Every structure is written in C-alpha cells, then in structure tokens.
C-alpha cells in the first residue's frame, strides 16, 4: 500500500525587507528590544500591488515544479489564510484562476497560524479516500495589511509570505505517519482583529479606534503556546508509533524564539534540531511552518527517510502537529 505525503514543497517571500531599524524610525522601539524579546531582526512586507493570492501563486508554482507534476495534475486547492484578498470570495479560487486551472474545487481554510497543518490533514484524508490524487495545500498571508503600525507590541512581530505543498501518493511506508489537531475555542480577544466581521462590521468608529487591526494578549499566547506545542507534538508522535528521539528535526510555528526554546526544554529535545528562521521573516502565520520546511529542503537539511514534525499553534485557539517520514 502506497504512502500519502508531500510530493513537492515551494515557498515565496516578498522582496521588500523591513528591518527593526526601519521600525525605529516610525515608533518608539529599538532593534535590541525587538531582538531580545522575539528573536526577530527583519521581516518581508508585500508590495502595494501584491495580494495574498499573488504570494500563494508563486509558492504554488514552485511546489508543482518540485513535485515533478503538471499544473493540470492538481485536482484540488486548499488555501489556509487569515488575510484573503476579499471577504466574500475565496482566495483559493483566485489562485486557481491565476494558475490557469479550471473547474477543480477550491476553498479557503482559516485556522490562523495552524492553518497549513490543518490543510495537510484535510488533504491527506481526501487523497486517502481516493477522491483526489494531487491536492495543492497553501498557507499564505499578507499580515502587513492588518497590523497597526502605531502599536509597537504587535506591529514588529508579523511578516508576509506563502508556502505550498503537493499532497499525493508517495512510496510505501513514507509520508504522513500521524496527525494531531485541535482547538480550545475562545472569544476573549486573546488574538484577533476585533472589527470587520459580522459581529462588529467596520464603520467610522471602529476605524477611528483602530479596531480593524490585529490585537494580541502576548502573555496569554505565550503560556498557551509553551504548554500546547510539546503536548500536540508528542500526541502526534504517539499516533505515529514513534518517540521524540525518532525525530530528525522539528519545524515549529515561527512566532517567538523564546516560545520555541521553552518548548524544546519541556520536550527534552535539542534546540539545535528545532528549525528557526523567524529572525529573517517574523511571524507569517499560516505560511510559517511551510516556509521553514521549504527553506530547510533547499539547504539539504531534510533527506529521504528522515522523520520530521511540523507543529503549530494560533488564534482560535488552534493547534496541530504532523509527523512525516520524508519521501524524497
């Protein structure tokens, strides 16, 4: 019986680099303050003419190329994002149009920063069912459009980018070995954009109060992440019938270096085997885990037969982990 896994990865980050020193020019902060508290040095912001679908398209084309398939072989698109091009039209459908594909089903998925991992499990299930053969899973964000450049606690954290994977059949005993996803639903303003949805539509007052930008209770998110990241990873390993020492590398959501360091201690797993690139890209939400994996593959850090973990957490509050025996 053939395995089901990732056949090809791709990622894209905009060319526009925004450093901590650039923030020093517009808000009361410093490079030292940002680096020591987050581990972030710079991030990428999309150009004015770039929307989430544009970033997603670039990542998708690379994933298709690396999977050694034709565009026409893709039979479904799942786009994980919290920043779609429009509210009432799925960005996945726009990506379909920009790829020149027709008729295949497409939909957006919003699980915040865990969205890419959620999308991978959905794709795995669809391929396993036999209904689809090559599912394109994308995590893409233009978070620069929803950050408040007057709020020094949040604006320095986020960046833009996209990652994509082709999920399909791979060699026997390779591919996805175990998943664990879940959520602890809340509506307590831990991490969200307060206005712009059906509960509180945007109007003159909400815009004046800057409620159309993301807000976050940093300490609450930190506590949730440090507790949840180890638990969900170990749970996925249990489902895969593996233990932590069977892993070659962990690819965590790139939110904060202190979160990752604390999680590594709890898991008793070497921090050197947690891949981190947040110093260059910041928190790219649903794109972060995929960008990290795509970059590691380019560097030759993941080889065929390696057991790796993708693990994340995000607004909702959501969490998830996928254990993969790498197939190429």
C-alpha positions as CSV (number, residue, x, y, z in Angstrom):
1,X,0.0,0.0,0.0
2,X,1.4,3.3,-1.1
3,X,2.0,6.1,1.4
4,X,0.5,9.6,1.3
5,X,2.8,12.5,1.8
6,X,4.2,15.7,0.4
7,X,5.5,15.3,-3.1
8,X,6.9,18.8,-3.5
9,X,7.3,22.0,-1.5
10,X,7.6,25.6,-2.5
11,X,7.7,28.9,-0.8
12,X,7.8,32.6,-1.6
13,X,8.6,35.7,0.4
14,X,8.3,39.3,-1.0
15,X,11.4,41.2,-1.9
16,X,10.6,44.1,0.4
17,X,12.7,43.8,3.6
18,X,11.6,45.8,6.6
19,X,14.1,45.7,9.4
20,X,14.0,46.5,13.1
21,X,15.9,49.7,12.3
22,X,13.1,50.7,10.0
23,X,10.7,50.4,12.9
24,X,12.9,52.6,15.0
25,X,12.2,55.4,12.6
26,X,8.4,55.3,13.0
27,X,7.7,54.0,16.5
28,X,9.2,54.1,20.0
29,X,11.2,50.8,19.9
30,X,14.7,49.6,19.2
31,X,16.4,46.7,17.4
32,X,17.7,45.5,20.7
33,X,14.3,45.5,22.3
34,X,12.7,43.5,19.4
35,X,15.5,41.0,19.1
36,X,15.8,40.1,22.8
37,X,12.1,39.7,23.2
38,X,11.2,37.9,20.0
39,X,14.3,36.8,18.1
40,X,13.1,38.8,15.0
41,X,15.6,41.0,13.1
42,X,13.7,41.6,9.9
43,X,10.5,40.6,8.0
44,X,9.1,40.8,4.5
45,X,6.2,43.1,3.5
46,X,4.3,42.6,0.3
47,X,4.4,45.3,-2.3
48,X,1.3,47.5,-2.6
49,X,0.2,45.7,-5.8
50,X,0.6,42.2,-4.2
51,X,-2.3,40.4,-2.5
52,X,-2.4,37.1,-0.7
53,X,-3.3,35.3,-3.9
54,X,-0.2,36.6,-5.6
55,X,2.1,35.3,-2.9
56,X,0.2,32.0,-2.9
57,X,0.6,31.6,-6.7
58,X,4.4,32.0,-6.6
59,X,4.7,29.3,-3.8
60,X,2.3,27.0,-5.7
61,X,4.2,27.1,-8.9
62,X,7.4,26.1,-7.1
63,X,5.6,23.3,-5.3
64,X,4.2,22.0,-8.6
65,X,7.7,22.1,-10.2
66,X,9.4,20.4,-7.2
67,X,6.7,17.6,-7.2
68,X,7.5,17.0,-10.9
69,X,3.9,17.2,-12.0
70,X,2.0,19.4,-14.4
71,X,-0.3,22.1,-13.3
72,X,-3.2,20.2,-14.8
73,X,-2.5,17.3,-12.5
74,X,-3.7,19.3,-9.5
75,X,-7.2,18.4,-8.7
76,X,-8.0,20.5,-5.6
77,X,-6.7,23.7,-3.9
78,X,-6.8,24.3,-0.2
79,X,-5.6,27.8,0.9
80,X,-5.0,28.4,4.6
81,X,-5.1,32.1,5.3
82,X,-6.5,34.8,7.7
83,X,-5.9,37.5,5.1
84,X,-7.8,36.6,1.9
85,X,-7.9,39.1,-0.9
86,X,-11.6,39.7,-0.3
87,X,-14.1,38.8,2.5
88,X,-16.8,37.3,0.2
89,X,-14.6,35.5,-2.3
90,X,-12.3,32.7,-1.5
91,X,-8.6,33.4,-2.3
92,X,-8.2,29.8,-3.3
93,X,-10.5,30.5,-6.3
94,X,-8.4,33.5,-7.3
95,X,-5.2,31.3,-7.1
96,X,-7.0,28.7,-9.3
97,X,-7.6,31.5,-11.9
98,X,-4.0,32.8,-11.7
99,X,-2.7,29.3,-12.2
100,X,-4.9,28.9,-15.3
101,X,-6.7,25.9,-13.9
102,X,-10.4,25.3,-14.4
103,X,-13.3,23.5,-12.6
104,X,-11.3,21.9,-9.8
105,X,-12.7,22.5,-6.3
106,X,-11.0,25.2,-4.3
107,X,-11.7,26.6,-0.8
108,X,-10.1,28.7,1.9
109,X,-9.4,27.4,5.4
110,X,-9.0,29.6,8.4
111,X,-7.2,28.0,11.4
112,X,-4.9,31.0,11.9
113,X,-1.3,30.1,12.4
114,X,-2.1,26.4,12.4
115,X,-3.9,26.6,9.0
116,X,-1.2,24.9,7.0
117,X,-1.1,21.8,9.3
118,X,-4.9,21.7,9.2
119,X,-4.8,21.8,5.4
120,X,-2.3,19.0,5.2
121,X,-4.6,16.7,7.3
122,X,-7.6,17.6,5.1
123,X,-5.6,16.9,2.0
124,X,-4.3,13.6,3.4
125,X,-7.8,12.4,4.2
126,X,-9.0,13.3,0.7
127,X,-6.2,11.5,-1.1
128,X,-6.6,8.5,1.2
129,X,-10.3,8.4,0.3
130,X,-9.4,8.0,-3.3
131,X,-11.4,11.1,-4.4
132,X,-8.3,13.2,-5.3
133,X,-4.8,12.5,-6.4
134,X,-2.8,15.7,-6.1
135,X,-4.1,18.3,-3.6
136,X,-2.4,21.7,-3.5
137,X,-2.2,23.0,0.1
138,X,-1.1,26.6,0.5
139,X,-0.5,28.7,3.6
140,X,-0.3,32.4,2.6
141,X,-0.6,35.7,4.4
142,X,-0.3,39.5,3.9
143,X,-0.3,40.3,7.6
144,X,1.2,43.7,6.9
145,X,-2.3,44.8,5.8
146,X,-3.8,44.1,9.3
147,X,-1.1,45.2,11.6
148,X,-1.3,48.6,13.5
149,X,1.9,50.5,12.8
150,X,1.2,52.6,15.9
151,X,1.1,49.6,18.2
152,X,4.7,48.7,19.0
153,X,3.8,45.5,20.8
154,X,2.3,43.8,17.7
155,X,3.5,45.5,14.5
156,X,7.1,44.3,14.9
157,X,6.0,40.6,15.1
158,X,4.5,39.9,11.7
159,X,5.6,39.4,8.1
160,X,4.2,38.3,4.7
161,X,4.9,35.1,2.8
162,X,3.5,31.9,1.4
163,X,4.3,28.2,1.4
164,X,2.8,25.4,-0.7
165,X,2.8,21.6,-0.8
166,X,1.5,19.0,-3.2
167,X,0.0,16.1,-1.2
168,X,-0.4,12.8,-3.0
169,X,0.8,9.2,-3.1
170,X,4.4,8.5,-2.3
171,X,6.4,5.4,-1.7
172,X,5.1,2.7,0.7
173,X,6.0,3.4,4.4
174,X,6.8,7.1,3.6
175,X,4.7,10.2,4.0
176,X,2.4,11.1,6.8
177,X,2.6,8.9,9.9
178,X,0.5,10.7,12.4
179,X,-1.6,13.8,12.9
180,X,-2.9,15.6,15.9
181,X,-5.0,18.8,15.5
182,X,-7.4,20.5,17.8
183,X,-8.7,23.8,19.3
184,X,-9.7,25.5,22.5
185,X,-12.3,27.8,21.3
186,X,-12.5,31.2,22.9
187,X,-13.8,34.7,22.2
188,X,-11.8,36.7,24.8
189,X,-9.7,38.9,22.5
190,X,-6.5,36.9,23.0
191,X,-5.6,37.1,19.4
192,X,-7.9,38.6,16.7
193,X,-9.0,41.6,14.6
194,X,-11.9,43.0,16.6
195,X,-13.8,44.6,13.8
196,X,-14.6,43.8,10.2
197,X,-16.6,40.6,10.7
198,X,-20.3,40.0,11.2
199,X,-20.2,40.6,14.9
200,X,-18.7,44.1,14.6
201,X,-18.7,45.4,11.0
202,X,-16.3,48.2,10.2
203,X,-17.6,51.7,10.5
204,X,-16.2,55.2,11.2
205,X,-15.9,54.5,14.9
206,X,-14.2,51.1,14.6
207,X,-11.6,52.6,12.2
208,X,-11.1,55.6,14.5
209,X,-10.5,53.2,17.4
210,X,-8.1,51.1,15.2
211,X,-10.2,48.0,15.7
212,X,-9.5,46.9,12.1
213,X,-6.0,45.8,13.1
214,X,-4.8,42.7,14.9
215,X,-4.6,42.8,18.7
216,X,-3.0,40.2,21.0
217,X,-2.6,39.4,24.7
218,X,1.1,38.4,24.4
219,X,1.4,36.7,27.8
220,X,-1.7,34.6,27.3
221,X,-0.5,33.5,23.8
222,X,2.9,32.7,25.3
223,X,1.5,30.5,28.0
224,X,-0.8,28.7,25.6
225,X,2.0,28.1,23.1
226,X,4.6,26.8,25.5
227,X,2.1,24.4,27.0
228,X,0.5,23.3,23.8
229,X,3.4,22.9,21.4
230,X,5.0,20.0,23.3
231,X,1.7,18.2,24.0
232,X,0.4,18.2,20.4
233,X,3.8,17.1,19.0
234,X,4.1,14.2,21.5
235,X,0.4,13.2,20.8
236,X,1.1,13.1,17.0
237,X,4.2,11.0,17.7
238,X,2.2,8.6,19.7
239,X,-0.3,8.2,16.9
240,X,2.7,7.6,14.5
241,X,4.0,5.0,17.0
242,X,7.3,6.9,17.4
243,X,9.0,8.8,20.2
244,X,10.8,12.1,20.4
245,X,14.2,10.5,19.7
246,X,13.0,9.2,16.4
247,X,12.7,12.7,15.0
248,X,15.5,14.3,12.9
249,X,14.0,17.8,13.1
250,X,11.0,19.8,14.3
251,X,9.6,22.6,12.3
252,X,7.6,24.8,14.8
253,X,5.4,27.8,14.1
254,X,7.8,30.8,13.9
255,X,6.2,33.1,16.4
256,X,8.8,33.8,19.0
257,X,12.3,32.3,19.8
258,X,11.5,32.2,23.5
259,X,8.4,30.1,22.9
260,X,10.4,27.6,20.8
261,X,13.3,27.5,23.4
262,X,10.8,26.9,26.2
263,X,9.0,24.1,24.3
264,X,12.3,22.4,23.5
265,X,13.2,22.2,27.2
266,X,9.8,20.7,28.0
267,X,10.2,18.2,25.2
268,X,13.8,17.4,26.2
269,X,14.8,17.7,22.6
270,X,17.9,19.7,21.4
271,X,17.1,23.2,20.4
272,X,19.6,22.8,17.6
273,X,17.1,20.4,15.9
274,X,14.3,22.9,16.0
275,X,14.5,24.8,12.7
276,X,14.2,28.5,13.2
277,X,14.1,31.3,10.5
278,X,11.9,33.8,12.3
279,X,14.9,36.2,12.6
280,X,14.5,36.8,8.8
281,X,10.8,36.5,8.3
282,X,9.0,37.2,11.6
283,X,5.6,35.5,12.2
284,X,4.0,34.7,8.8
285,X,1.1,32.9,10.5
286,X,-0.2,30.0,8.3
287,X,2.8,30.3,6.0
288,X,5.5,30.0,8.7
289,X,5.9,26.2,9.1
290,X,5.8,25.7,5.3
291,X,8.4,28.4,4.7
292,X,10.7,26.9,7.3
293,X,10.4,23.4,5.7
294,X,10.8,24.7,2.2
295,X,14.0,26.6,3.2
296,X,15.4,23.6,5.1
297,X,14.9,21.4,2.0
298,X,16.7,23.9,-0.2
299,X,19.6,23.7,2.3
300,X,19.7,19.9,2.2
301,X,18.8,19.6,5.9
302,X,16.0,17.2,5.3
303,X,16.8,13.9,3.5
304,X,14.7,10.9,2.3
305,X,13.8,8.7,5.3
306,X,14.1,11.5,7.9
307,X,11.2,11.7,10.4
308,X,10.2,15.3,11.0
309,X,7.5,17.1,12.9
310,X,5.5,20.1,11.7
311,X,3.8,21.7,14.7
312,X,2.0,24.9,15.3
313,X,-0.5,27.0,17.3
314,X,-2.6,30.0,16.6
315,X,-5.6,32.2,17.1
316,X,-8.9,30.4,17.8
317,X,-7.1,29.0,19.7
318,X,-5.9,26.2,17.4
319,X,-3.0,23.8,17.5
320,X,-1.7,20.9,15.4
321,X,1.2,18.6,14.5
322,X,2.0,16.3,11.6
323,X,4.7,13.6,11.7
324,X,6.2,12.8,8.3
325,X,8.7,10.3,7.0
326,X,10.2,12.3,4.2
327,X,9.7,10.7,0.8
328,X,12.3,12.4,-1.4
